[in-house]
Amino acid sequence: MKRERVESTAATEGTQLVVRESEESGEAELTLNIARNGVLFQYPHNNNFIFSNKKRADGILFLQRENDWEVMIVELKKTVKAKEWMKIKEQWHGAWLHALALSGVLEAPFPNPPRFLVAYRKDGIGENAPDPILLKSPEYALAFIEWRKGRAALNEIGEAAFEKAPLDETGRGELRIP
């Protein structure tokens, strides 16, 4: 990976990396403990890029393998509800576009589809959601089905598996990545 080709403040490297989100709705922080070397890219949300989808997730993690890279796209949320679920999927898609560009610029190929991760404080979609009657809404029904199955339909990518990581009430969490 040719890291000198990107702004040094946009990336951190190591085996323990922290994805941070700070918005007016609350801060969140997920510590990733990684079994191999990783490079985490995080850009301020007010940085604009010229992709068809300008939204992006909070972190794009490149995990080093023997001859190539694995990519994990991480989004942090306070509460995941149907409306936020659609935004998360859009952010994952935008981050995937960004990861493709980084892969080319940094000469860091990732031949497999990326892994997607959402870390959250509250689950507003699952079985114990306060308003299950909303299942009559097609948007909510789709969010409910995808959330339960752990698979989401993403633009240009198709159906992709995703992982969930709970955060505590202060918005902090930790995850081990093999």
C-alpha positions in Angstrom: 0.0 0.0 0.0 1.4 3.4 -1.0 0.2 5.5 1.9 2.2 8.5 0.9 -0.4 9.1 -1.8 -3.1 10.1 0.8 -3.3 12.8 3.4 -1.7 11.5 6.5 -4.4 12.9 8.8 -7.0 10.8 6.9 -5.6 7.4 7.9 -4.3 5.6 10.9 -2.5 2.3 10.9 -2.1 -0.6 13.4 -3.7 -3.5 15.2 -5.9 -1.4 17.4 -7.9 1.3 15.6 -10.8 3.5 16.7 -13.6 4.6 14.4 -15.1 7.8 15.7 -18.3 9.7 14.9 -19.2 13.0 16.3 -22.5 14.6 15.3 -24.9 16.9 17.0 -27.1 13.8 17.8 -24.2 12.2 19.8 -20.8 10.8 19.7 -19.8 7.2 19.1 -16.6 5.3 19.2 -15.8 1.7 18.2 -12.4 0.2 19.1 -11.3 -2.4 16.6 -8.8 -5.0 17.9 -7.3 -6.5 14.7 -5.3 -9.8 14.5 -3.3 -8.3 11.5 -2.2 -4.9 10.4 -4.9 -2.6 9.3 -5.3 0.9 7.8 -8.4 2.9 8.8 -9.5 5.8 6.6 -11.8 8.5 8.1 -12.6 11.7 6.4 -14.7 14.6 7.9 -18.2 14.4 6.5 -17.9 17.9 5.1 -15.2 16.8 2.7 -16.8 16.4 -0.7 -15.7 13.8 -3.2 -16.9 13.4 -6.8 -18.6 10.1 -6.6 -22.1 9.4 -7.8 -23.0 8.9 -4.1 -21.5 11.6 -1.9 -22.5 9.9 1.3 -20.0 7.6 3.1 -19.7 5.6 6.2 -17.6 6.6 9.2 -14.7 4.3 8.5 -13.1 2.3 5.7 -10.8 -0.3 7.1 -8.2 -2.0 4.9 -7.0 -5.3 6.5 -3.7 -6.6 5.2 -3.6 -10.2 3.9 -0.6 -12.0 2.3 -0.9 -10.7 -1.2 -3.9 -8.3 -1.1 -6.4 -6.6 1.2 -9.7 -7.2 2.8 -12.0 -4.2 3.3 -14.5 -3.5 6.1 -16.9 -0.5 5.9 -18.0 0.7 9.3 -21.0 2.9 10.2 -21.8 4.1 13.7 -25.4 5.1 14.7 -27.1 6.0 17.9 -30.4 4.3 16.9 -31.1 2.1 13.9 -34.7 2.6 12.7 -36.1 2.0 9.2 -35.3 5.5 8.0 -31.7 5.3 9.3 -31.4 1.8 7.8 -31.9 3.3 4.3 -29.3 6.0 5.1 -26.8 3.3 6.4 -27.1 1.4 3.2 -26.5 4.6 1.2 -23.5 5.4 3.3 -22.1 1.9 2.9 -22.5 2.2 -0.9 -20.7 5.6 -1.0 -17.9 4.2 1.2 -17.6 1.3 -1.2 -17.1 3.7 -4.1 -14.5 5.5 -2.0 -12.8 2.2 -1.1 -12.6 1.3 -4.8 -10.9 4.6 -5.5 -8.5 4.2 -2.6 -7.7 0.7 -3.7 -6.6 2.0 -7.1 -4.7 5.0 -5.9 -2.9 3.1 -3.1 -2.3 0.0 -5.2 -4.1 -2.0 -2.5 -6.4 -4.5 -4.3 -9.2 -6.2 -2.5 -10.5 -9.0 -4.7 -13.4 -10.0 -2.4 -16.5 -8.0 -1.7 -16.1 -5.7 1.4 -17.5 -6.6 4.8 -20.1 -4.2 6.2 -20.5 -3.4 9.8 -23.0 -1.2 11.7 -22.4 -0.4 15.4 -25.3 1.1 17.3 -26.7 1.9 20.7 -30.4 1.1 20.1 -32.1 -1.3 17.8 -35.3 0.3 16.5 -35.9 -2.3 13.8 -35.8 -5.7 15.6 -38.6 -7.7 17.1 -38.7 -5.5 20.2 -39.1 -2.3 18.2 -41.7 -0.1 19.9 -44.1 0.0 16.9 -44.3 -3.4 15.1 -47.5 -2.2 13.4 -45.2 -0.2 11.1 -44.4 -3.5 9.3 -47.3 -2.5 7.0 -44.9 0.1 5.6 -42.9 -1.4 2.7 -39.8 0.5 3.7 -40.0 -0.7 7.3 -40.8 -4.3 6.2 -37.7 -4.4 4.0 -35.6 -2.9 6.8 -37.0 -5.5 9.3 -36.3 -8.4 6.9 -32.8 -7.3 6.0 -31.9 -6.6 9.7 -33.1 -10.0 10.8 -31.4 -11.9 8.0 -28.1 -9.9 8.2 -28.1 -9.3 4.5 -28.8 -6.0 2.7 -29.5 -5.1 -0.9 -26.9 -2.4 -1.8 -26.7 -0.3 -5.0 -24.3 -1.7 -7.6 -23.1 -4.4 -5.1 -26.2 -6.5 -4.8 -27.1 -8.5 -1.7 -24.3 -8.3 0.9 -23.9 -9.7 4.4 -23.4 -7.3 7.2 -22.3 -7.5 10.8 -23.8 -5.8 13.9 -21.9 -4.5 16.9 -23.7 -3.1 20.0 -22.4 0.1 21.6 -23.0 0.9 25.3 -25.2 3.8 26.5 -22.3 6.2 26.1 -21.8 5.2 22.5 -18.6 3.2 23.1 -17.9 -0.3 22.0 -15.1 -2.8 21.2 -14.9 -5.5 18.5 -12.3 -8.2 17.8 -11.6 -8.8 14.1 -9.8 -12.0 13.2 
